[in-house]
Amino acid sequence: MSSGPELEPNDPTDDSESLTLEQAAFTDTPGQYLTVVDRHHRDQEMVTDLKALYSDRCQVCGDRRARPDGTGFSEVHHIHPLGNPHNGPDTSDNMLVLCPNHHADFDNGVIAVDADTLTISHPYDRSIDGRSLMLRDDHTLDTTHLTYHNENIVSRSDATDHPSNTT
């Protein structure tokens, strides 16, 4: 199946229309459906370099996941998410190298990181709660991204119920 000519991002010759479907349009009927995704193109070289800088070690727990051949694997998380509605930047000062579990915790607003002290708050994982985020001297974070994450991604009810927030 030909995908047609490749278009540059925001190409004025792209005549496709945006379509939003209501929930009722989705059924549980098995079948094949065409899905079109609008995806943010990230700087893969920057991601690869950052993973190498940390040797694929999670900046939260220090774990290094490995494939059967011994090569490491990790995921890079954008602290201030890319795309709408967040529109965070694709810059290394907005990225963390994480294991898959802690990447999911960040995405779901489970982990908060204090922007001043880099102290991790996790409501149920005592092995990382209260620890400091690992940060190499040659990797600078823009702490405004941590503040954005804490204020817009982390659930406020989880943050207020967290034991470290009681006096």
ROSEZA-545782 format. One line per field, with one value per atom (N, C-alpha, C): residue number from 1; residue in three letters; x, y, z. Coordinates in nm, 4 decimals. Each point is the difference from the previous one (the first is absolute). Layout:
N
pos	[NUM,...]
code	[Ala,...]
x	[X,...]
y	[Y,...]
z	[Z,...]
//
This chain:
167
pos	[1,1,1,2,2,2,3,3,3,4,4,4,5,5,5,6,6,6,7,7,7,8,8,8,9,9,9,10,10,10,11,11,11,12,12,12,13,13,13,14,14,14,15,15,15,16,16,16,17,17,17,18,18,18,19,19,19,20,20,20,21,21,21,22,22,22,23,23,23,24,24,24,25,25,25,26,26,26,27,27,27,28,28,28,29,29,29,30,30,30,31,31,31,32,32,32,33,33,33,34,34,34,35,35,35,36,36,36,37,37,37,38,38,38,39,39,39,40,40,40,41,41,41,42,42,42,43,43,43,44,44,44,45,45,45,46,46,46,47,47,47,48,48,48,49,49,49,50,50,50,51,51,51,52,52,52,53,53,53,54,54,54,55,55,55,56,56,56,57,57,57,58,58,58,59,59,59,60,60,60,61,61,61,62,62,62,63,63,63,64,64,64,65,65,65,66,66,66,67,67,67,68,68,68,69,69,69,70,70,70,71,71,71,72,72,72,73,73,73,74,74,74,75,75,75,76,76,76,77,77,77,78,78,78,79,79,79,80,80,80,81,81,81,82,82,82,83,83,83,84,84,84,85,85,85,86,86,86,87,87,87,88,88,88,89,89,89,90,90,90,91,91,91,92,92,92,93,93,93,94,94,94,95,95,95,96,96,96,97,97,97,98,98,98,99,99,99,100,100,100,101,101,101,102,102,102,103,103,103,104,104,104,105,105,105,106,106,106,107,107,107,108,108,108,109,109,109,110,110,110,111,111,111,112,112,112,113,113,113,114,114,114,115,115,115,116,116,116,117,117,117,118,118,118,119,119,119,120,120,120,121,121,121,122,122,122,123,123,123,124,124,124,125,125,125,126,126,126,127,127,127,128,128,128,129,129,129,130,130,130,131,131,131,132,132,132,133,133,133,134,134,134,135,135,135,136,136,136,137,137,137,138,138,138,139,139,139,140,140,140,141,141,141,142,142,142,143,143,143,144,144,144,145,145,145,146,146,146,147,147,147,148,148,148,149,149,149,150,150,150,151,151,151,152,152,152,153,153,153,154,154,154,155,155,155,156,156,156,157,157,157,158,158,158,159,159,159,160,160,160,161,161,161,162,162,162,163,163,163,164,164,164,165,165,165,166,166,166,167,167,167]
code	[Met,Met,Met,Ser,Ser,Ser,Ser,Ser,Ser,Gly,Gly,Gly,Pro,Pro,Pro,Glu,Glu,Glu,Leu,Leu,Leu,Glu,Glu,Glu,Pro,Pro,Pro,Asn,Asn,Asn,Asp,Asp,Asp,Pro,Pro,Pro,Thr,Thr,Thr,Asp,Asp,Asp,Asp,Asp,Asp,Ser,Ser,Ser,Glu,Glu,Glu,Ser,Ser,Ser,Leu,Leu,Leu,Thr,Thr,Thr,Leu,Leu,Leu,Glu,Glu,Glu,Gln,Gln,Gln,Ala,Ala,Ala,Ala,Ala,Ala,Phe,Phe,Phe,Thr,Thr,Thr,Asp,Asp,Asp,Thr,Thr,Thr,Pro,Pro,Pro,Gly,Gly,Gly,Gln,Gln,Gln,Tyr,Tyr,Tyr,Leu,Leu,Leu,Thr,Thr,Thr,Val,Val,Val,Val,Val,Val,Asp,Asp,Asp,Arg,Arg,Arg,His,His,His,His,His,His,Arg,Arg,Arg,Asp,Asp,Asp,Gln,Gln,Gln,Glu,Glu,Glu,Met,Met,Met,Val,Val,Val,Thr,Thr,Thr,Asp,Asp,Asp,Leu,Leu,Leu,Lys,Lys,Lys,Ala,Ala,Ala,Leu,Leu,Leu,Tyr,Tyr,Tyr,Ser,Ser,Ser,Asp,Asp,Asp,Arg,Arg,Arg,Cys,Cys,Cys,Gln,Gln,Gln,Val,Val,Val,Cys,Cys,Cys,Gly,Gly,Gly,Asp,Asp,Asp,Arg,Arg,Arg,Arg,Arg,Arg,Ala,Ala,Ala,Arg,Arg,Arg,Pro,Pro,Pro,Asp,Asp,Asp,Gly,Gly,Gly,Thr,Thr,Thr,Gly,Gly,Gly,Phe,Phe,Phe,Ser,Ser,Ser,Glu,Glu,Glu,Val,Val,Val,His,His,His,His,His,His,Ile,Ile,Ile,His,His,His,Pro,Pro,Pro,Leu,Leu,Leu,Gly,Gly,Gly,Asn,Asn,Asn,Pro,Pro,Pro,His,His,His,Asn,Asn,Asn,Gly,Gly,Gly,Pro,Pro,Pro,Asp,Asp,Asp,Thr,Thr,Thr,Ser,Ser,Ser,Asp,Asp,Asp,Asn,Asn,Asn,Met,Met,Met,Leu,Leu,Leu,Val,Val,Val,Leu,Leu,Leu,Cys,Cys,Cys,Pro,Pro,Pro,Asn,Asn,Asn,His,His,His,His,His,His,Ala,Ala,Ala,Asp,Asp,Asp,Phe,Phe,Phe,Asp,Asp,Asp,Asn,Asn,Asn,Gly,Gly,Gly,Val,Val,Val,Ile,Ile,Ile,Ala,Ala,Ala,Val,Val,Val,Asp,Asp,Asp,Ala,Ala,Ala,Asp,Asp,Asp,Thr,Thr,Thr,Leu,Leu,Leu,Thr,Thr,Thr,Ile,Ile,Ile,Ser,Ser,Ser,His,His,His,Pro,Pro,Pro,Tyr,Tyr,Tyr,Asp,Asp,Asp,Arg,Arg,Arg,Ser,Ser,Ser,Ile,Ile,Ile,Asp,Asp,Asp,Gly,Gly,Gly,Arg,Arg,Arg,Ser,Ser,Ser,Leu,Leu,Leu,Met,Met,Met,Leu,Leu,Leu,Arg,Arg,Arg,Asp,Asp,Asp,Asp,Asp,Asp,His,His,His,Thr,Thr,Thr,Leu,Leu,Leu,Asp,Asp,Asp,Thr,Thr,Thr,Thr,Thr,Thr,His,His,His,Leu,Leu,Leu,Thr,Thr,Thr,Tyr,Tyr,Tyr,His,His,His,Asn,Asn,Asn,Glu,Glu,Glu,Asn,Asn,Asn,Ile,Ile,Ile,Val,Val,Val,Ser,Ser,Ser,Arg,Arg,Arg,Ser,Ser,Ser,Asp,Asp,Asp,Ala,Ala,Ala,Thr,Thr,Thr,Asp,Asp,Asp,His,His,His,Pro,Pro,Pro,Ser,Ser,Ser,Asn,Asn,Asn,Thr,Thr,Thr,Thr,Thr,Thr]
x	[0.0843,-0.0843,0.0885,-0.0161,0.0800,-0.0526,0.0935,-0.0414,-0.0047,0.0328,-0.0055,0.1263,0.0054,0.1203,0.0204,0.1277,0.0289,-0.0142,-0.0614,-0.0196,0.0840,0.0521,0.0724,-0.1010,0.0450,-0.0924,-0.0597,-0.1283,-0.0733,0.0081,0.0118,0.0093,-0.1317,0.0039,-0.1233,-0.0726,0.0685,-0.0676,-0.0747,0.0131,-0.0715,-0.1466,-0.0838,-0.1416,-0.0846,0.0662,-0.0773,-0.0754,-0.1126,-0.0829,0.0084,-0.0108,-0.0045,-0.1396,-0.0045,-0.1271,-0.0030,-0.1059,-0.0186,-0.1257,0.0148,-0.1134,-0.0551,-0.1282,-0.0650,0.0152,-0.0081,0.0152,-0.0951,-0.1201,-0.0987,0.0454,0.0963,0.0484,0.0866,0.0474,0.0848,-0.0861,0.0259,-0.0749,0.0976,-0.0555,0.0819,0.0055,-0.0478,-0.0032,0.1418,0.0447,0.1329,0.0065,0.1135,0.0176,0.1279,0.0208,0.1187,-0.0435,0.0719,-0.0344,0.1245,-0.0156,0.1084,0.0084,0.1195,0.0217,0.1100,-0.0243,0.0991,0.0420,0.1301,0.0515,0.0810,-0.0228,0.0800,0.1063,0.1242,0.1068,0.1061,0.0498,0.1058,0.1324,0.0776,0.1298,0.1045,0.0668,0.0977,0.1414,0.0931,0.1416,0.0608,0.0023,0.0450,0.1482,0.0817,0.1426,0.0205,-0.0759,0.0093,-0.0426,-0.1039,-0.0478,0.1083,0.0586,0.1051,0.1200,0.0404,0.1136,-0.0280,-0.1214,-0.0351,-0.0027,-0.0540,0.0010,0.1435,0.0888,0.1412,0.0661,-0.0336,0.0561,-0.0267,-0.1190,-0.0387,0.0193,0.0611,0.0199,-0.1304,-0.1101,-0.1334,-0.0449,0.0533,-0.0420,-0.1118,-0.1012,-0.1134,0.0461,-0.0360,0.0375,-0.0785,-0.1037,-0.0791,0.0530,0.0147,0.0367,0.1413,0.0641,0.1348,0.0057,-0.1158,-0.0059,0.0439,0.0707,0.0365,-0.0602,-0.0980,-0.0617,0.0902,0.0042,0.0861,-0.0744,0.0352,-0.0504,0.0802,-0.0439,0.0748,0.1470,0.0310,0.1397,0.0811,-0.0615,0.0707,-0.0088,-0.0490,-0.0136,-0.1146,0.0207,-0.0995,-0.1144,-0.1116,-0.1103,-0.0661,-0.0455,-0.0664,-0.0965,-0.0743,-0.0940,0.0311,-0.0276,0.0200,-0.1365,-0.0170,-0.1262,0.0149,-0.0994,-0.0062,-0.0778,0.0678,-0.0592,-0.1217,0.0166,-0.1094,-0.0392,-0.1115,-0.0340,-0.0030,0.0353,-0.0059,-0.1444,-0.0265,-0.1316,-0.1071,-0.1180,-0.1146,-0.0536,-0.0410,-0.0133,0.1227,0.1025,0.1137,0.1049,0.0341,0.0949,0.1371,0.0529,0.1346,0.1052,0.1226,0.1064,0.0681,0.0535,0.0764,0.1478,0.0371,0.1353,0.0486,0.1316,0.0535,-0.0278,-0.0201,-0.0305,-0.1447,-0.0752,-0.1382,-0.0123,0.1114,-0.0006,0.0639,-0.0547,0.0565,0.0137,0.1063,0.0180,-0.0623,-0.0943,-0.0758,-0.0150,-0.0224,-0.0403,-0.1477,-0.0507,-0.1411,-0.0993,0.0259,-0.0937,-0.0077,0.1143,-0.0021,-0.0415,0.0186,-0.0541,-0.1532,-0.0580,-0.1459,-0.0464,0.0759,-0.0371,0.0032,0.1000,0.0043,-0.1185,-0.0252,-0.1108,-0.1339,-0.0165,-0.1271,-0.0061,0.1005,-0.0027,0.0190,0.0647,0.0223,0.1237,0.1027,0.1246,0.0024,0.0378,0.0283,0.1467,0.0633,0.1391,0.0069,0.0504,0.0139,0.0981,-0.0423,0.0811,0.1249,-0.0021,0.1157,0.1002,-0.0495,0.0888,0.0173,-0.0831,-0.0036,-0.0389,-0.0716,-0.0475,-0.1238,0.0014,-0.1085,-0.1089,-0.1257,-0.1150,-0.0766,-0.0219,-0.0760,-0.0916,-0.1310,-0.0947,0.0039,0.0536,-0.0022,0.1312,0.0986,0.1284,0.1020,0.0106,0.0887,0.1473,0.0323,0.1407,0.0546,-0.0885,0.0467,-0.0537,-0.1057,-0.0583,0.1028,0.0269,0.0962,0.1419,0.0255,0.1329,0.0145,0.1227,0.0257,0.0066,-0.0549,0.0104,0.1474,0.0467,0.1391,0.0179,0.0982,0.0246,0.1500,0.0484,0.1431,0.0317,0.1241,0.0424,-0.0132,0.0115,-0.0083,-0.1407,-0.1004,-0.1406,-0.0745,-0.0342,-0.0703,-0.1499,-0.0763,-0.1460,-0.0497,-0.0995,-0.0702,-0.1092,0.0172,-0.0921,-0.1418,-0.0184,-0.1371,-0.0813,0.0672,-0.0717,-0.0473,0.0822,-0.0432,-0.1189,0.0052,-0.1114,-0.1265,0.0117,-0.1155,-0.0554,0.0891,-0.0427,-0.0752,0.0573,-0.0618,-0.1360,-0.0130,-0.1247,-0.1061,0.0414,-0.0968,-0.0174,0.0952,-0.0080,-0.0283,0.0707,-0.0185,-0.1388,-0.0702,-0.1330,0.0101,-0.0746,0.0048,-0.0468,-0.0956,-0.0468,0.1090,0.0762,0.1098,0.1059,0.0292,0.1036,-0.0391,-0.1272,-0.0415,-0.0143,-0.0241,-0.0141,0.1335,0.1058,0.1299,0.0556,0.0536,0.0496,0.1055,0.0840,0.1051,-0.0556,-0.1286,-0.0605,-0.0798,0.0067,-0.0723,0.0946,-0.0543,0.0861,-0.0159]
y	[-0.1177,0.1177,0.1236,0.0859,0.1213,0.1046,0.0655,0.1040,0.1362,0.0065,0.1267,0.0801,0.1209,0.0814,0.0449,0.0082,0.0483,0.1511,0.0495,0.1432,0.0477,0.1180,0.0618,0.0421,0.0121,0.0490,0.1346,0.0154,0.1229,0.0360,-0.1020,0.0205,0.0577,0.1140,0.0625,-0.0844,-0.1005,-0.0857,-0.1140,-0.0119,-0.1042,0.0393,-0.0721,0.0353,-0.0913,-0.0758,-0.0856,0.0876,-0.0505,0.0759,-0.0622,0.0820,-0.0487,-0.0560,-0.1144,-0.0651,-0.0439,0.0358,-0.0432,-0.0854,-0.1203,-0.0911,0.0000,-0.0074,-0.0108,-0.1431,-0.0191,-0.1314,-0.1020,0.0419,-0.0916,-0.0597,0.0633,-0.0502,-0.1249,-0.0256,-0.1159,-0.1158,-0.1168,-0.1190,-0.1082,-0.1048,-0.1142,-0.1023,0.0361,-0.0921,-0.0235,-0.1265,-0.0289,0.0376,0.0417,0.0347,0.0778,0.0420,0.0786,0.1437,0.0932,0.1409,0.0803,0.0992,0.0907,0.1066,0.0189,0.1003,0.0937,0.1281,0.1003,0.0689,0.0109,0.0569,0.1244,0.1041,0.1217,-0.0129,-0.0185,-0.0303,0.1081,0.0355,0.0994,-0.0680,0.0569,-0.0549,0.0513,-0.0939,0.0373,-0.0080,0.0649,-0.0022,-0.1306,-0.1027,-0.1323,-0.0018,0.0824,0.0040,0.0488,0.1000,0.0517,-0.1080,-0.0742,-0.1082,-0.1074,-0.0402,-0.1021,0.0459,0.1256,0.0547,0.0025,0.0362,0.0070,-0.1402,-0.0970,-0.1380,-0.0482,0.0331,-0.0390,0.0694,0.1258,0.0760,-0.0699,-0.0585,-0.0695,-0.1513,-0.0475,-0.1446,-0.0774,0.0611,-0.0604,-0.0258,0.0743,-0.0134,0.0993,-0.0476,0.0830,0.1068,0.1252,0.1101,-0.0009,-0.0824,-0.0108,-0.1113,-0.1215,-0.1148,-0.0516,0.0420,-0.0465,-0.1329,-0.0610,-0.1296,0.0124,-0.1011,-0.0085,-0.1275,0.0144,-0.1150,-0.0436,-0.1323,-0.0514,-0.1019,0.0011,-0.0997,-0.1292,-0.1103,-0.1263,0.0092,0.0889,0.0127,0.0936,0.0537,0.0844,0.1494,0.0381,0.1433,0.0564,0.1202,0.0622,0.0598,0.0180,0.0752,0.0832,0.1157,0.0933,0.0824,0.0851,0.0886,0.1429,0.0930,0.1409,0.0654,0.0676,0.0660,0.1504,0.0636,0.1463,0.0456,0.0686,0.0431,0.0893,0.0991,0.0865,-0.0596,-0.0737,-0.0788,0.0812,-0.0704,0.0591,0.0059,0.0789,0.0023,0.0659,0.0123,0.0624,-0.0891,0.0513,0.1404,0.0575,-0.0829,0.0416,0.0821,-0.0452,0.0705,0.0225,-0.1035,0.0077,-0.0113,0.0434,-0.0033,-0.1366,-0.0290,-0.1219,0.0340,0.0239,0.0394,-0.0900,-0.0184,-0.0907,0.0498,0.1312,0.0510,-0.0284,-0.0655,-0.0408,-0.1525,-0.0712,-0.1458,-0.0710,-0.1177,-0.0899,-0.1383,-0.0717,-0.1392,-0.0844,-0.0856,-0.0766,-0.1460,-0.0857,-0.1376,0.0046,-0.1047,0.0020,0.0242,-0.0556,0.0185,0.1452,0.0643,0.1388,0.0965,-0.0396,0.0813,0.0007,-0.1178,-0.0077,0.0800,-0.0061,0.0765,0.1499,0.0473,0.1424,0.0346,-0.0814,0.0275,0.0071,-0.0829,-0.0072,0.0920,0.0846,0.0969,-0.0601,-0.1156,-0.0642,0.0581,0.0317,0.0524,0.1520,0.0641,0.1437,0.0164,0.1043,0.0294,0.1462,0.0252,0.1371,0.0746,0.1124,0.0757,0.0612,0.0222,0.0609,-0.1036,-0.1096,-0.0988,-0.1272,-0.0190,-0.1215,-0.1243,0.0217,-0.1109,-0.0612,-0.1329,-0.0754,-0.0286,0.0202,-0.0398,-0.1062,-0.1125,-0.1104,-0.0541,-0.0017,-0.0337,-0.1439,-0.0955,-0.1380,-0.0752,0.0567,-0.0678,0.0603,-0.0593,0.0526,-0.0132,-0.0844,-0.0158,0.1231,0.0831,0.1224,0.1272,-0.0109,0.1178,0.0637,0.1285,0.0712,-0.0003,-0.0814,-0.0013,0.1199,0.0289,0.1083,-0.0546,0.0760,-0.0314,0.0016,-0.1032,-0.0047,0.0957,0.0871,0.0992,0.0187,-0.0289,0.0179,0.1483,0.0362,0.1395,0.0514,-0.0907,0.0405,-0.0132,-0.0106,-0.0002,0.1019,0.1102,0.1070,-0.0145,0.0102,0.0013,0.1424,0.0367,0.1264,-0.0331,0.0463,-0.0394,0.0537,0.0954,0.0443,-0.1150,-0.0957,-0.1167,-0.0907,-0.0139,-0.0787,0.0670,0.1314,0.0737,-0.0212,0.0075,-0.0221,-0.1408,-0.0989,-0.1389,-0.0139,0.0554,-0.0126,0.0687,0.1143,0.0765,-0.0470,-0.0610,-0.0328,-0.1477,-0.0822,-0.1428,-0.0810,0.0321,-0.0730,0.0327,-0.1028,0.0191,0.0799,0.1069,0.0835,-0.0773,-0.0889,-0.0756,-0.0940,-0.0615,-0.0861,0.0824,0.1189,0.0843,0.0452,0.0344,0.0478,-0.1135,-0.1222,-0.1142,-0.0678,0.0424,-0.0648,0.0249,-0.1042,0.0149,0.1086,0.0232,0.1002,0.1420,0.0159,0.1324,0.0327,-0.0864,0.0281,0.0632,0.0791,0.0652,-0.0610]
z	[0.0000,0.0000,0.0000,-0.0947,-0.0106,0.0967,0.0669,0.0937,-0.0674,-0.1283,-0.0707,0.0220,-0.0534,0.0136,0.1448,0.0397,0.1350,0.0034,0.1054,0.0174,0.1165,-0.0124,0.1103,0.1063,0.1285,0.1029,-0.0408,0.0220,-0.0321,-0.1484,-0.0840,-0.1447,-0.0508,-0.0707,-0.0481,-0.1048,-0.0586,-0.0974,0.0667,0.1314,0.0734,0.0088,-0.0752,-0.0032,0.0887,0.0897,0.0893,0.0992,0.0440,0.0932,0.1381,0.1002,0.1360,0.0253,0.0670,0.0259,0.1452,0.0694,0.1372,0.0045,0.0565,0.0091,0.1418,0.0107,0.1299,0.0514,0.1300,0.0606,-0.0617,-0.0365,-0.0569,-0.1329,-0.0661,-0.1287,0.0168,0.1220,0.0244,0.0491,-0.0557,0.0398,0.0425,0.0557,0.0380,-0.1120,-0.1180,-0.1124,-0.0519,0.0003,-0.0544,-0.1476,-0.0445,-0.1400,-0.0187,-0.1223,-0.0318,-0.0220,0.0649,-0.0075,-0.0346,-0.0827,-0.0336,0.1079,0.0535,0.1033,-0.0461,0.0103,-0.0350,0.1289,0.0200,0.1239,-0.0313,0.0761,-0.0072,0.1071,-0.0402,0.0939,-0.0034,0.1174,0.0130,-0.0348,-0.0920,-0.0368,0.0980,0.0690,0.1016,-0.0550,0.0697,-0.0356,0.0515,-0.0845,0.0416,0.0358,-0.0646,0.0321,0.1436,0.0407,0.1367,0.1004,-0.0326,0.0860,0.0143,-0.1106,0.0007,0.0816,-0.0172,0.0751,0.1502,0.0382,0.1423,0.0617,-0.0727,0.0490,0.0208,-0.0934,0.0117,0.1191,0.0227,0.1115,0.1330,0.0138,0.1232,-0.0089,-0.1087,-0.0216,0.0178,-0.0461,0.0085,0.1438,0.0965,0.1404,0.0303,0.0705,0.0395,0.0980,-0.0258,0.0881,0.1307,0.0080,0.1230,0.0895,-0.0535,0.0839,-0.0240,-0.1102,-0.0303,-0.0715,-0.0261,-0.0664,-0.1457,-0.0483,-0.1411,-0.0548,-0.0873,-0.0651,-0.1142,-0.0259,-0.1061,-0.0853,-0.1266,-0.0942,0.0213,-0.0598,0.0163,-0.0426,-0.0953,-0.0436,0.0898,0.1057,0.0942,-0.0272,-0.1182,-0.0271,0.0830,0.0487,0.0852,-0.0790,0.0685,-0.0591,0.1083,-0.0425,0.0900,-0.0839,0.0667,-0.0682,0.0408,-0.0901,0.0326,0.0146,0.1115,0.0341,-0.0134,-0.0618,-0.0046,0.1236,0.0891,0.1268,-0.0252,-0.0836,-0.0468,-0.1345,-0.0058,-0.1191,-0.1299,-0.1082,-0.1330,-0.0477,-0.0994,-0.0643,0.0840,-0.0620,0.0664,0.1101,0.1095,0.0348,0.0706,0.0212,0.0830,-0.0757,-0.1203,-0.0881,0.0616,0.0666,0.0555,-0.1088,0.0300,-0.1004,-0.0101,-0.1162,-0.0237,0.0210,0.1258,0.0368,0.1139,0.0094,0.1026,0.1417,0.0174,0.1343,0.0408,-0.0896,0.0259,-0.0069,0.0096,-0.0169,0.1180,0.0294,0.0997,-0.0620,0.0356,-0.0403,0.1109,-0.0391,0.0988,-0.0406,0.0989,-0.0272,-0.0404,-0.0635,-0.0427,0.1144,0.1176,0.1119,0.0440,0.0141,0.0467,-0.1096,-0.1260,-0.1090,0.0093,0.0227,0.0154,0.1213,0.1099,0.1196,-0.0274,-0.0741,-0.0362,-0.0888,-0.1037,-0.0922,0.0720,0.1021,0.0722,0.1209,0.0177,0.1096,0.1368,0.0068,0.1292,0.0681,-0.0780,0.0547,-0.0093,0.1093,0.0020,0.0380,-0.0516,0.0349,0.0409,0.1207,0.0483,-0.0900,-0.0541,-0.0958,0.0644,0.1298,0.0670,0.0491,0.0563,0.0620,-0.0823,-0.1023,-0.0834,0.0799,0.1114,0.0823,-0.0643,-0.0099,-0.0633,0.1026,-0.0406,0.0818,-0.0764,0.0654,-0.0596,0.1079,-0.0243,0.1066,0.0499,-0.0777,0.0483,-0.0188,-0.0680,-0.0182,0.0958,0.1186,0.1042,-0.0364,-0.0992,-0.0376,-0.0717,-0.0550,-0.0678,0.0647,0.0787,0.0645,0.0931,-0.0216,0.0828,-0.0551,-0.1011,-0.0628,-0.0924,-0.0394,-0.0948,-0.1421,-0.0910,-0.1417,-0.0381,-0.0699,-0.0439,-0.1173,0.0126,-0.1041,-0.0160,-0.1190,-0.0286,-0.0155,0.0288,-0.0130,-0.1427,-0.0983,-0.1402,-0.0585,0.0861,-0.0420,0.0859,-0.0588,0.0709,-0.0212,0.1080,-0.0088,0.0176,-0.0786,0.0225,0.1014,0.1223,0.1072,-0.0197,-0.0913,-0.0281,-0.0587,-0.0661,-0.0526,0.1132,0.1045,0.1165,0.0678,0.0122,0.0596,-0.0823,-0.1329,-0.0872,0.0221,0.0032,0.0211,0.1323,0.1061,0.1323,0.0061,-0.0661,0.0069,-0.0994,-0.1109,-0.1052,-0.0298,0.0404,-0.0290,0.1265,0.1068,0.1253,0.0553,0.0402,0.0560,0.1293,0.0088,0.1218,0.1230,-0.0172,0.1170,0.0497,-0.0933,0.0433,0.0716,-0.0518,0.0588,0.1403,0.0212,0.1315,0.1000,-0.0477,0.0887,0.0308,-0.0676,0.0156,0.1395,0.0665,0.1368,0.0163,-0.1020,0.0155,-0.0030,-0.0317,-0.0051,0.1263,0.0997,0.1243,0.0987,0.0912,0.0996,0.1362]
//
